[in-house]
Amino acid sequence: MRDGRPAALVWFRRDLRDFDHAALHAALTAHAAVHCAFVFDREILDALPRRDRRVEFIWESVRELRAALQSRGGGLHVLHGRAREEIPRLARSLEAAAVYANRDYEPAAIERDRAVESALAASGIAFHTRKDQVIFELDELRTGAGTAFSVFTAYKNAWLKKLEAFHVKPYPIDKHAQRLARAAGPMPSLAQLGFERTGLAALPVPTGMSGARTLFVEFKRRIAAYAERRDYPGLKGPSYLSVHLRFGTASIRALAGYAWRQGSAGAATWLSELVWRDFYFMVLAARPDVVERCFRREYDALRFDRDEAGWRAWCEGATGYPLVDAAMRQLDRTGYMHNRLRMLTASFLVKDLGIDWRRGERYFAEKLIDYDLAANNGGWQWAASTGCDAQPYFRIFNPVAQSERFDPQGRFIRRYVPELERVPPGAIHAPWEMSAAQQAAASCRIGRDYPAPIVRHDEARQRALARYAAARPR
């Protein structure tokens, strides 16, 4: 409609919810009719394996979003094609005066949005974006010198100082929902998109807005103990909401606002993790080159090894270091990895095996159901000591010490490395040190039932120190 307050189109991307939605609210308050759309973008999907946990998670979440919008009297156009072509085409067919979307900070997404904006402008259609993924964007939080932050503690202090109730206030949708327009046409099935089921039902991660709600309600009962439990993979410590933040089935404002108001040590620690998320978004926005290059440019000079045998052992969870192997098997089996173990496995690949952090980052990108470029890149560069406010190069995780400290009874290890099920707690962290008799008693012959360590950590540590010293400016 072109008269009065004309129609608009809201383009859903990584914000798959019908509540507290910045772009949807903006469109509903400015237009008489609001259409909604989601595109299964072939530019992204065509490169993925035909059984991909993320695609299945998205598909289930889009289906729930579509049903939720229909229950409000509206609908969701679900398309399959190139988003840069499908969105302008749909906007023209609906005679929309404007397209609204929430901002994305990844370089490829920014380039796509510029192409969409240009195509829309050629048809006289406006393109409006809103902040929705983060609490503060790059330009909202800068140092006194006007530059982007490079130290997390300073960033966090500025973040907390700036935070007010306004920043976590939800965008109301209910009172404007009567303006939602219906959508015709079925939603394509997974098979029609070219994908197969992955066994997602077996994952401990429920999908959609309802899944996020269930997890958050359950986490609220544990949040006070988060600081004490979060580093132990054998305990139920994390919120498990990372994938819901990734695809926007949960609102960052709701989660951060709740943690901010709680006041417990656990809530404060969890809020700090949410600030880390904003921090990495800020780093990516300020330095998009970190996708392929080291944040600390001097480390572009690092010379990594091409250890294919070590690479395969790491990927397969067969390094001979039980906690590293359990973590990698958890990733392969579930699409999830505990945060403490992400740091450990990344450190092991880069500093024990001497393999380029970019290769590991890409592997996680393929496997993690909650893969997010900003956080994944930031985490890998932190572990590799090449990133923004990263771990010093001379701090190298000892996989045995980490195992002894964070899985002391071997509970997590036994869950994912059944070869070690009968190994006693005192030996499970370094099973190669067992005598032949002990190995026989545990039904675990090292080198036959479970691999011997592929590297000696103390020797690998010295090689890593030399590698970094050679790259550092003199």
N, C-alpha and C positions, 0 to 999 in steps of 0.2 A: 504494500500500500504506500502511496506517495503523498497522500494528504494527511493533515493533522500531525500526529506523532508517528512517523513511518516505522516500518518493521526493521528489526535488527536480527542478526545471526550471531549466536554465541558458539565459538569453536572450542570444544573441550579437548584438552591434550593430557597433561599430567595433573589433572584436577578433577578426578572422576567422582564427584559428589554433587548433590543438589541443595546443599546448605552451606552457609558461611563461605560464599563463592564470590570473589571480588568482581570478576568480569560479568557474571550472571546478574549480580546486583546492579551493576552500572547500566547494563542493557535494560533491565526491567524498570528501572526508575526513569529512563530517558525515552522509552519507546512504547507504543501502544500494543505491539505484538512482537514476541521474541521467539524465534526459532532456535533450536539447539542441534548441534552436529558433532559427530566424532568421526575421524577418518583413520582406518587401519592403513597407515601410510606405507605404500610399497617401497618407497625409497629406503625405509628402515627394515621392513619385514622380508623383502626378497633376499637379503644377505644372511638371514638367520636359518639355523637348522629347522627341519620340519617338525621337530618335537622340542618346543621351547617353553620353559616354565613361565617366563614373563608374558609371553603372548597369551597363554592360557589364563594367567592371573588377570591380565587386562581384559580379555574377552568376558570372563565371568563378571568382572567389575562393571564393564560397559553394559552388560545385560541387566545388572541390578540398577544402574543409573537410569537406563531406558525405562524400566518398570516404575521407578520412583517418579520420573517426570511424567509418565502417563497417569499415575495416580493423582497427580496435581492438575490433570486436565491438559497436559502438554504432550511432548514426545521428543524423540531423538532420531535424527537422520543418521544412520550408521552406514558409512561409505567405505569402499575399498578401492584405493587408487593412489595417485600421487597427490598429497595434500595441497601442494602449491597449485595444482590444477583443479582439484575437486572443490575446494572452498570458494574460489572466485566463481566457478561455474554454478554452484549451489546458490551463492549470494545473488547472482544475477537472476536465476530462475525464480527466486523468492521475492524479487524486487526489494531487496534489503537496502536500506540507506547506509548501514554500517555493519561491520563485523567486529565483535569483541572477543578478546582472548587474554588469558593471563600470561605474563611475561615468562620467557624461557631464557636461560643464561648460557646455554651451550652454544659454541660457535656454529655448528651445523644448523641448529634451530634458529639462531639469529639470521643466518643467511637465508633460510627458508622463509622466515617471516618477512624479510625485506622483499623477497620475490612475490609473496602473496600481497603485500601492501602495494607494490607496484602494479600488479595485475588488477587489483581492486580499484586503484586510483584511475586506471585507464577506462574504467566503467563508471567513474563518478561515485564510487563507494568508499566510505571512510574506513580506516582500520584503527581501532583503539585497543591499547593493552593496559593491563593493571598489574600491580604487585600482588602476588598471592602465595608464592612458594616460600618466601622468607619473611622474617620480621623486619629486617632492615636491608635495603639495597646498598650498593657500593657508594652512591652519592649521598646517602643519608648518614653515613658513619665514616668519617675520615680523621686522620691525625690532625694535630694542631697546625702542621705544615701544609695541610690540604692534600696529603697523599694517602694512598691505600695503606692499611695496617699490614705489617709484616711479622708482628709478634702477637701470638694468640692472647696472652694474659692482658696486654694493653687493649686489645680489641674487646675482650670479654668485659673488662672494666668499663669501657666506653659504652658498650652494648647495654649493660645493666644500668648504668647511670642514665641513659637516654630513655629506657623503657618506661612507658606509662600505660595506664589502663586502656587508653585510646588505641595503642598499637596491637592489643590482643582482643579488641572488641570485635564480635562477629558481624558479618554483613547479613542483615535480615533478608530472607527470601520469601517467607510465608506470606507476608502482607501484600506482595506484588505478584504472587504466583498465578493469579487469574489472567495475566497477560501472556502466559506461555502458550505457544501455538502447537497444534498437533502436527505429527509427522507421519507421512505415509510410507509404506514399504516395509518389508521384513528386515530383520537383522541377519547378516550373513553368518552362517555356521562356521565353526573352526575349520571344518573340511573344505568349505567353500573358499576360505582364506588360504587354503593350502597347508593347514597344520593338523597334527594329530594330538590326541590326548597324551599327557605325560605322566599320569599318575599323581596329579596335583592333590587329589583328595587325601593322599597319604601324608602330605606335609602338615606340620603343625602351624600353618598360617592360613586362617580363613580369609576368603576373598571379599572384596567390595566394602561398601560403607558399613554393612552389618558386621563384617569380620573385624574391621577396625574398631567399631564400637565394643564388640565383645572383648577384644584384647585390651582395650583401654580400661574398661570397667574392671577386668581382672587385675591389671597392673596397678591400679589405684590401691588395691589391698596390699600390694607388696612394695610400693614406692618408697616407703619410709626406710626399708632395708636395702635399697638399691645400691648405696655406696659400699656396703659391706659385701654384697653378693655378686656385683656385676662382673667381676674379673674371674669368676669360677665357672668354667663351662659345664661342669657337672651339676650345677645348681640352677634353679629357675630364677635368674636374676634380671636379665634384660626385659624390655617391654615387648619386643618382637614386632614393633610398629614401623620398622624402617621401610619395609616394602609399601606400607600404607602412606607414609610420607612421600615416598618416591612417586607414587601414582596418584596422590592427592585424594585417596579415599578417606583420609583423616585430614583435619585442618591444623596447620602449624600454629595458628593463633590459639586454637582451643587447647592444644597440648602445652605450648609454652605458657599460656595464661594460667593453666591449672598448676603447673610446676612452680611458677613464680609466686603464686598466692599461698602455697602450702607451707613453706617455711621449714620443713624438716631437712636434715642433712641429705637424706636420700633424694628428695625432690630437687634440692639445690645442685646436687651432682648430676642428676638427669638433665636439668635445665642447662648445665654447662655443656653437656653433649649436644643439645639442640643449638647452642651458640656455636659450637664447632662446625655444625652443619652450615649455618649462616656464613661462618668464616671462610669455609672452602668455596661457597658460592661467590663470595666477595673476591677471593683469590682468582677464580676462573674468570670472573667478569673483568678484573683489572689486568690479568695476564693470560689471555687465551692461548698464548704460545706454550703454556705448561702441558697442554695435551700431548705434545711430542717432545718438548725440551725440558730440561731441568729448570726449576724456578731459580735456583742458584746457578747461574750460568757457568761458573768455573767448573762445575761437575759435568758439563757437557764433554769435558776432556777425559772422563772415566773410560777405561778400556775394560770391557766385560769379556767373559769367556763364552765359548760356544760348546758348553758341556751338554751334549744331547742325551747322554745316559743319565746325567743328574737331572736334567729337565723332565725326562719321562718318569723317573723315580719320584720326583716332587709331585707331578701331576697325578700319579697313580697312588700316592700315599704309601710309598715303599722306600723311604729314605733310611729306615732303621732307627729313626728317632720317634718314639711312640706318639707323643703329643702332636708333632708335626703331621704324622701320618693320619692320626685320628681326625685332625682338622680338615685335611684335604679330602678324606673319604666322606666326612660330613658334607662338605661342599658338593661333591659329586653326587651324593645320594639325595640330598634335600634341596640344594640350591641356596643354602644358608650357611654362614659361618659366624661363630661367636667373635665379637670384636677383638678381644684379647688375642684370639688365635689368628685373626687377620694380620695383626702386627707381627706375631711370631713367625708365621709362614712366609710373610713378605721378607722379613729380616733374614730368614734362613735361605731363601732363594737368592737374594742379592749379596749377602755378606758371607754366608757359608759356602754357597755354590758359585758365587761370582757371576750370576746371570743378570742381564739387564732388567731393571725394574719395569720397563715398558712392556716386556714380554709377559711378565706376571700380571701386570695391570690389565692387559688384553685378555688373559686367561680368566681372570675374575670377572671381566665384563661379559664373557660368554657364559659363565656359570651362575653368577649371583642373581637370584630373583629380585633382590633389592638394588641391583646395580644402578648407581648414579655417578655420572662422569665426575662431577666436582668432588664428591666425597671419596670415590675410589681413587682418583688421581691424587688427591690430597693425602690420603692414607698411605698409598704406595710411596709417594715422594717423602713423606714423613719417615717411614721405615728405612728408606734408602738414604736418608740424610741429605737429599738433594732439594728438598722442598722448603716451603715457607714455614719458619719456626719449627724446623724438623729436629728429630733426635740427632744429637751430635754423632759424627761419623764413627767415633771411637767407642760409642755405646752399642754393643752388639749383644742381642739376646742369646743367652745360653739355653739351648732347648731342653737340656736336662734340668737345669735350675728352674726354668719356667714350669716344667712339668711337676717337679717336686713341690713348688709353691702353690700352683693354681689347680692342680688335680692330684692332691696328695695321696688319695686312696686309689687313684687310677680308675675312678668311676666312669669318667668320660672316655678314657682310652679304651676300656673294655667294651663300651657300647659300639664303637666303630672299628676296633681292631680285635676281632674275636680270637685271633691266634694267641693273644696274650691273656685270654680270660682266666687261665689258671696260674698265671705268674703272680707271686705274692706282692703286696703293696711296696715292700722295701726294695724290690728288684724291677718293678714294672717301668721305671723311668729310664733305666739303663740296662735292659735285659741281657745285653751282650756280656755283662760282667758276671752273669751267673756261671757257676761251675757246670761241667757236663752232667753231673748228677742232679743238680737243681733244674737244668733244662729238661732232663728226662722226666723228673717229677712233675714239671709244669706242662708236659707234652708240647714243648716249644723248643725245637732245636734251631738255634740261631744259624742263619745261612741256608736253612731248609724250610722251616715253617714260618720264619719271620726273618727279614733281611738283616744282615749286619750293617752298621752305620756306613753310609756311602762316603762320608768324610769324617775326619777327626776335627771336632769343633775347635780345639785349641790351635791346631795348625791352620784351619780355615780362617780363624780370627786374625792371625798374623798376616795372612795373605790379604785379607780385607784392609787391614790398617795400611799395608804397603800400597795397595791399589789407590786408596783415597789420598794418601800422602803424595803420591806421584801426580795426582790431578790438582792438588791445591796450589794456588799461586805462591811463589817463593818471595 
